[in-house]
Amino acid sequence: MKGQWVEIEFDCLPLRSVSRFDIPLDASPKYEAFVRRVKAAMDKHGSHNTYFLHRGTCVFRLTNAESRGEIAFKFEGTALTGSKDEKTRSVDLTVELLRETCGWLSQPIVDFFAESVQHAILVEFDRYIAAGDLTKTHERMEKLNAENEAGDGFVGMYL
């Protein structure tokens, strides 16, 4: 298992792709809560260069045995990238302990690793961006810049 010290998984929703927040009448309470969290993230951070990470897990292994020394967290929140959409600028995550197999675990250690999740996601989201199609990202940014210049700089007005 050389080379992978932290195991991270997440689903990613680019907030620029969200155009409506209609919740179907027959939606489950779980789905309704998810839509509300996405809307809150968009209200707080906007939709430009902002991604909603959900169903995320981050696992730290402190020993070479899965049955002993594992600390796993679940997380959800936003990743914000720079103006060129190539590098993660910051993350705003809710992190909760999911499971652990450490008999020696104490609250200060849980707090330390919960904060470490934030730093791990900063690194991992950069890897996620690099694994994507950066050519399409550049094309999208050029298109937005052209629209911005043509519209006197009022991109996103009247949303």
N, C-alpha and C positions, 0 to 999 in steps of 0.2 A: 504494500500500500504506500510505497514511497512516492512523494510528490503531492499528496493530497492530505493536508492537515485538517481542513475543515470541510465538511460536506454541506453544501447549500443547494436548496431547490426552491423555486418560486414560479408563479405565473405572473405575467406582466401585461398590464393594460395601458397603452399609451393614452393619456387623457385627451390628447388632441383628436382622438378617434371617437370620443363620446360626444354625441350631439343632443341627446335627450335623456331625461330622467324619469320618464313615465314608468310607473310600476303597475304591471297588470293586476287586475282585481283578484285573480286567482293565484297570485304569487305567494310563495311560501314566506313565512316570517324571516327565515334565514336569508333568502334572496332580497327581500325588502331591506333588511339591515345592511346587506352588502351595497346595494344601490345608494343608500343614505351615507355610507362611509366613503364611497367614491365621490359623491357630491360634496361632502365636507372637505375631502382632499382637494377637489377642484376649487372650491370656494377659498380655501386657505392658500393654495399654491398656484392657482391658474392652470391652464392646460398646455401652455407653450413649454416644450422641453421638460415635461413632467410625466412621470410614469407611476402607475399605481401597482405596487407589488402585493400580491395576495397569495394565500395558501402556501406561505413560505415556511421553510424549516431550515434550521442551522444546527448542525451537530458537531460538538467537540468531543474528541476521544482522548482521554488522558492516559489510557493504558492500551495495550494491544489485544484486549479481550472485550468483545461487545457486551458481555454480561457484567462487566465491571469497569467503571471509569468513564461512562458516557454521560454527557450533559446535552440535552436537546431542547431547543427553543422553537416556538412558532412566532412568526412575525407577519406584520402587514403594515403598509404605509406607502409613502411616496419616495421616489428617487428623482432628483432634479439634476439635469445636465447643464453644461455650459452652453453658450450661445451657438456653438457649432454642432451641438448634440453628439460630441465625441468623447467627452469625459464627464464622469459623475462629479458634481459639485457638492452635493449634500444629500442626506437621507433623513427622513422624518418617519420613524417607525415605532409601532407599538410592539413590544417584545415581551413574551411570557414563557416561563418555564413549561415545557411540554412533558418531559420525563427525565429521569436521571437514574444512574446505577452507581452512585458514589456514596458509600456509607460515611465518608468523611466530609460531605458537602455541608457548608454553612451559608447563612444568608449573605455575608459579605462576598463570598465566592460566587454565589448566584448573581449578585449585583454586578460584579466584575465581568462575568461572562455575558450577561445581558448587554452591558455596554460594548463588549467586544463584538457582539453580533452587528452592531451599527458599523463598526470599522470593517468587519468582514464583508458586509454588503457593499460598502463603498468600493472595495477591491473587486468583488465579484461582478458588480454591475458594469464596471469598466470592461471586464472580460466578456460580459454579455453583449455590450455595444460592439466590441471588436469582432465578435463572432458573427454579428449581423452583417448586412449589406451596407457598408459605409458609402458606396456609390449612390445608392438610393437616398441616403440621408443627405448627402451633398446636393443632389438634385432637388430634393424637397426644400432645403434651406435656400437654394438659389431662387426657386419659385416663390417662396415666401418673401424674400428680399425684393424681387421684382414686383410682386403685388403691393408690398409696402411702399415702394417708390412710386408706383402708379396711383396709389390711393392716398398720397400725401401723409403717409405714416400712421394711419388710423387702423391698423390691423386689429381685428377682434372687436371693433366698436359695434354697439347695438346687439350684443349677444344676449 
